[in-house]
Amino acid sequence: MPYVDQASRSRREPIVDAAAQSLPRDVTAGELNYLFTRLALEFVRRRGVSACGGRRPCPTAGGPAAAAAARSSSSAWSRRGVTRPVRGCGGAP
C-alpha cells in the first residue's frame, strides 16, 4: 500500500497483528464484513460525517473518506488477483 508511508505502517502493525490474532479460525465472511463496518463506523464517529461547515459533503470527512477507503481496498484486492476464482474451488473452471 504505497499511499501509507512506512512510519505509519510501523505504528499500526501491532494493532493489526493483535486484531488478526484475535480472529477465530472459523470467522465467516459476514463476520469479517461486520468487523470492517464497525471499524469504519468508528472512524466516521471520530471524524464526523460531513464537515465543511455543513454546506456540502466534505471529501475529507469521515463518511466520504471511509467509503473511498472501502472502494480503494476492494480495488487493491482485485489488482492483486485475490478476488479471482481459484481452479477447483467454488465452481471455478
Residue frames as qw, qx, qy, qz and C-alpha x, y, z in Angstrom:
[[0.000, 0.889, 0.458, 0.000, 0.00, 0.00, 0.00],
 [0.533, 0.227, 0.006, 0.815, 2.19, 2.80, -1.28],
 [0.133, -0.713, -0.168, -0.668, -0.15, 5.53, -0.05],
 [0.692, -0.718, -0.026, -0.071, 0.67, 4.64, 3.59],
 [0.281, 0.755, -0.538, 0.250, 4.21, 5.60, 4.49],
 [0.671, 0.088, -0.696, 0.239, 6.47, 3.14, 6.27],
 [0.035, 0.182, -0.581, 0.792, 6.42, 5.05, 9.58],
 [0.625, -0.106, 0.086, -0.769, 2.61, 4.97, 9.67],
 [0.835, 0.047, -0.506, -0.212, 2.58, 1.27, 8.80],
 [0.463, 0.177, -0.725, 0.478, 5.08, 0.52, 11.55],
 [0.231, -0.156, 0.464, -0.841, 2.93, 2.33, 14.12],
 [0.738, 0.002, -0.026, -0.675, -0.23, 0.47, 13.03],
 [0.576, 0.226, -0.779, -0.104, 1.23, -3.04, 12.64],
 [0.043, 0.053, -0.868, 0.492, 0.91, -4.00, 16.34],
 [0.520, 0.179, 0.325, -0.769, -2.77, -3.03, 16.26],
 [0.722, 0.306, -0.394, -0.479, -3.40, -5.04, 13.08],
 [0.402, 0.246, -0.874, 0.119, -1.40, -8.02, 14.38],
 [0.190, 0.004, 0.753, -0.630, -3.34, -8.07, 17.68],
 [0.656, 0.256, 0.113, -0.701, -6.66, -7.91, 15.83],
 [0.654, 0.339, -0.606, -0.300, -5.60, -10.66, 13.43],
 [0.212, 0.188, -0.911, 0.301, -4.50, -12.92, 16.29],
 [0.353, 0.088, 0.617, -0.697, -7.88, -12.49, 17.99],
 [0.661, 0.214, -0.302, -0.653, -9.84, -13.70, 14.93],
 [0.753, -0.105, 0.628, -0.168, -11.17, -17.22, 15.36],
 [0.215, -0.202, 0.816, 0.497, -10.17, -19.68, 12.64],
 [0.193, 0.454, 0.852, 0.176, -13.82, -20.17, 11.71],
 [0.125, 0.541, 0.155, -0.817, -14.63, -16.47, 11.21],
 [0.515, 0.548, 0.640, 0.157, -17.11, -16.07, 8.36],
 [0.288, 0.323, 0.312, 0.846, -17.15, -13.53, 5.54],
 [0.272, -0.779, -0.411, -0.388, -20.23, -11.97, 7.15],
 [0.628, -0.694, -0.171, 0.308, -18.41, -11.58, 10.46],
 [0.554, -0.086, 0.174, 0.810, -15.40, -10.09, 8.69],
 [0.058, 0.589, 0.399, 0.701, -17.73, -7.63, 6.95],
 [0.476, -0.811, -0.334, -0.067, -19.17, -6.74, 10.37],
 [0.654, -0.477, -0.024, 0.587, -15.67, -6.06, 11.73],
 [0.376, 0.220, 0.301, 0.848, -14.75, -3.87, 8.74],
 [0.149, -0.720, -0.427, -0.526, -18.01, -1.97, 9.14],
 [0.569, -0.756, -0.264, 0.187, -17.51, -1.42, 12.87],
 [0.577, -0.263, 0.096, 0.767, -14.02, -0.03, 12.24],
 [0.189, 0.390, 0.395, 0.810, -15.31, 2.26, 9.50],
 [0.320, -0.789, -0.430, -0.299, -18.18, 3.49, 11.68],
 [0.602, -0.638, -0.153, 0.456, -15.76, 4.29, 14.50],
 [0.447, 0.024, 0.255, 0.857, -13.63, 6.22, 12.01],
 [0.048, -0.605, -0.453, -0.653, -16.73, 8.16, 10.92],
 [0.495, -0.778, -0.385, 0.042, -17.77, 8.79, 14.53],
 [0.589, -0.483, -0.022, 0.648, -14.35, 10.22, 15.39],
 [0.342, -0.001, 0.359, 0.868, -14.00, 12.27, 12.23],
 [0.340, 0.470, 0.229, -0.782, -17.56, 13.45, 11.70],
 [0.641, 0.432, 0.634, 0.025, -19.95, 12.51, 8.94],
 [0.478, 0.593, 0.337, 0.554, -19.70, 15.57, 6.70],
 [0.354, -0.580, -0.166, 0.715, -17.84, 18.60, 7.97],
 [0.284, 0.241, 0.398, 0.838, -17.07, 21.63, 5.73],
 [0.147, 0.059, 0.181, -0.971, -19.41, 23.95, 7.60],
 [0.401, 0.367, 0.762, -0.352, -22.46, 21.82, 6.87],
 [0.403, 0.586, -0.116, -0.693, -22.91, 23.44, 3.45],
 [0.752, 0.431, -0.412, -0.281, -21.83, 20.46, 1.39],
 [0.973, -0.198, 0.026, 0.116, -20.36, 16.99, 1.81],
 [0.069, -0.862, 0.497, 0.064, -16.68, 17.20, 2.62],
 [0.845, 0.323, -0.426, -0.033, -14.42, 14.59, 0.95],
 [0.337, 0.381, -0.714, 0.480, -12.13, 14.51, 3.99],
 [0.599, -0.342, 0.330, -0.644, -14.95, 13.98, 6.49],
 [0.433, -0.238, 0.852, -0.170, -15.46, 10.52, 7.93],
 [0.750, 0.365, 0.464, -0.299, -18.31, 9.26, 5.74],
 [0.656, 0.722, -0.165, -0.144, -16.86, 10.06, 2.31],
 [0.063, 0.687, -0.722, 0.050, -13.32, 9.13, 3.39],
 [0.559, -0.157, 0.787, -0.208, -14.46, 5.75, 4.78],
 [0.791, 0.486, 0.298, -0.223, -16.42, 4.99, 1.60],
 [0.467, 0.787, -0.396, -0.077, -13.42, 5.93, -0.55],
 [0.205, -0.538, 0.810, -0.114, -11.15, 3.70, 1.57],
 [0.726, 0.097, 0.643, -0.223, -13.54, 0.76, 1.12],
 [0.733, 0.662, 0.030, -0.154, -13.60, 1.26, -2.66],
 [0.223, 0.781, -0.583, 0.018, -9.81, 1.55, -2.75],
 [0.455, -0.353, 0.799, -0.170, -9.39, -1.58, -0.66],
 [0.809, 0.331, 0.441, -0.203, -11.71, -3.51, -2.96],
 [0.590, 0.774, -0.217, -0.076, -9.71, -2.33, -5.98],
 [0.071, -0.681, 0.725, -0.077, -6.45, -3.35, -4.31],
 [0.681, -0.080, 0.709, -0.165, -7.81, -6.87, -3.76],
 [0.784, 0.569, 0.214, -0.128, -8.77, -7.10, -7.42],
 [0.339, 0.835, -0.433, -0.023, -5.37, -5.80, -8.61],
 [0.242, -0.529, 0.804, -0.120, -3.61, -8.44, -6.53],
 [0.526, 0.113, -0.764, -0.356, -5.77, -11.17, -8.01],
 [0.137, -0.059, 0.842, -0.519, -7.18, -12.17, -4.63],
 [0.575, 0.276, 0.369, -0.676, -10.76, -11.99, -5.89],
 [0.507, 0.340, -0.633, -0.477, -10.21, -14.19, -8.97],
 [0.941, -0.133, 0.053, -0.306, -11.82, -17.63, -8.85],
 [0.236, -0.537, 0.809, 0.041, -9.47, -20.44, -7.91],
 [0.595, 0.194, -0.681, -0.381, -9.49, -23.52, -10.14],
 [0.530, -0.124, -0.836, 0.077, -11.40, -26.34, -8.48],
 [0.146, -0.259, -0.621, 0.725, -12.83, -24.11, -5.76],
 [0.248, 0.518, 0.398, -0.715, -16.42, -22.94, -5.70],
 [0.633, 0.616, 0.460, -0.089, -17.24, -23.87, -9.28],
 [0.088, 0.798, -0.382, -0.458, -14.32, -22.12, -10.98],
 [0.864, 0.453, -0.173, -0.137, -13.28, -23.75, -14.27]]
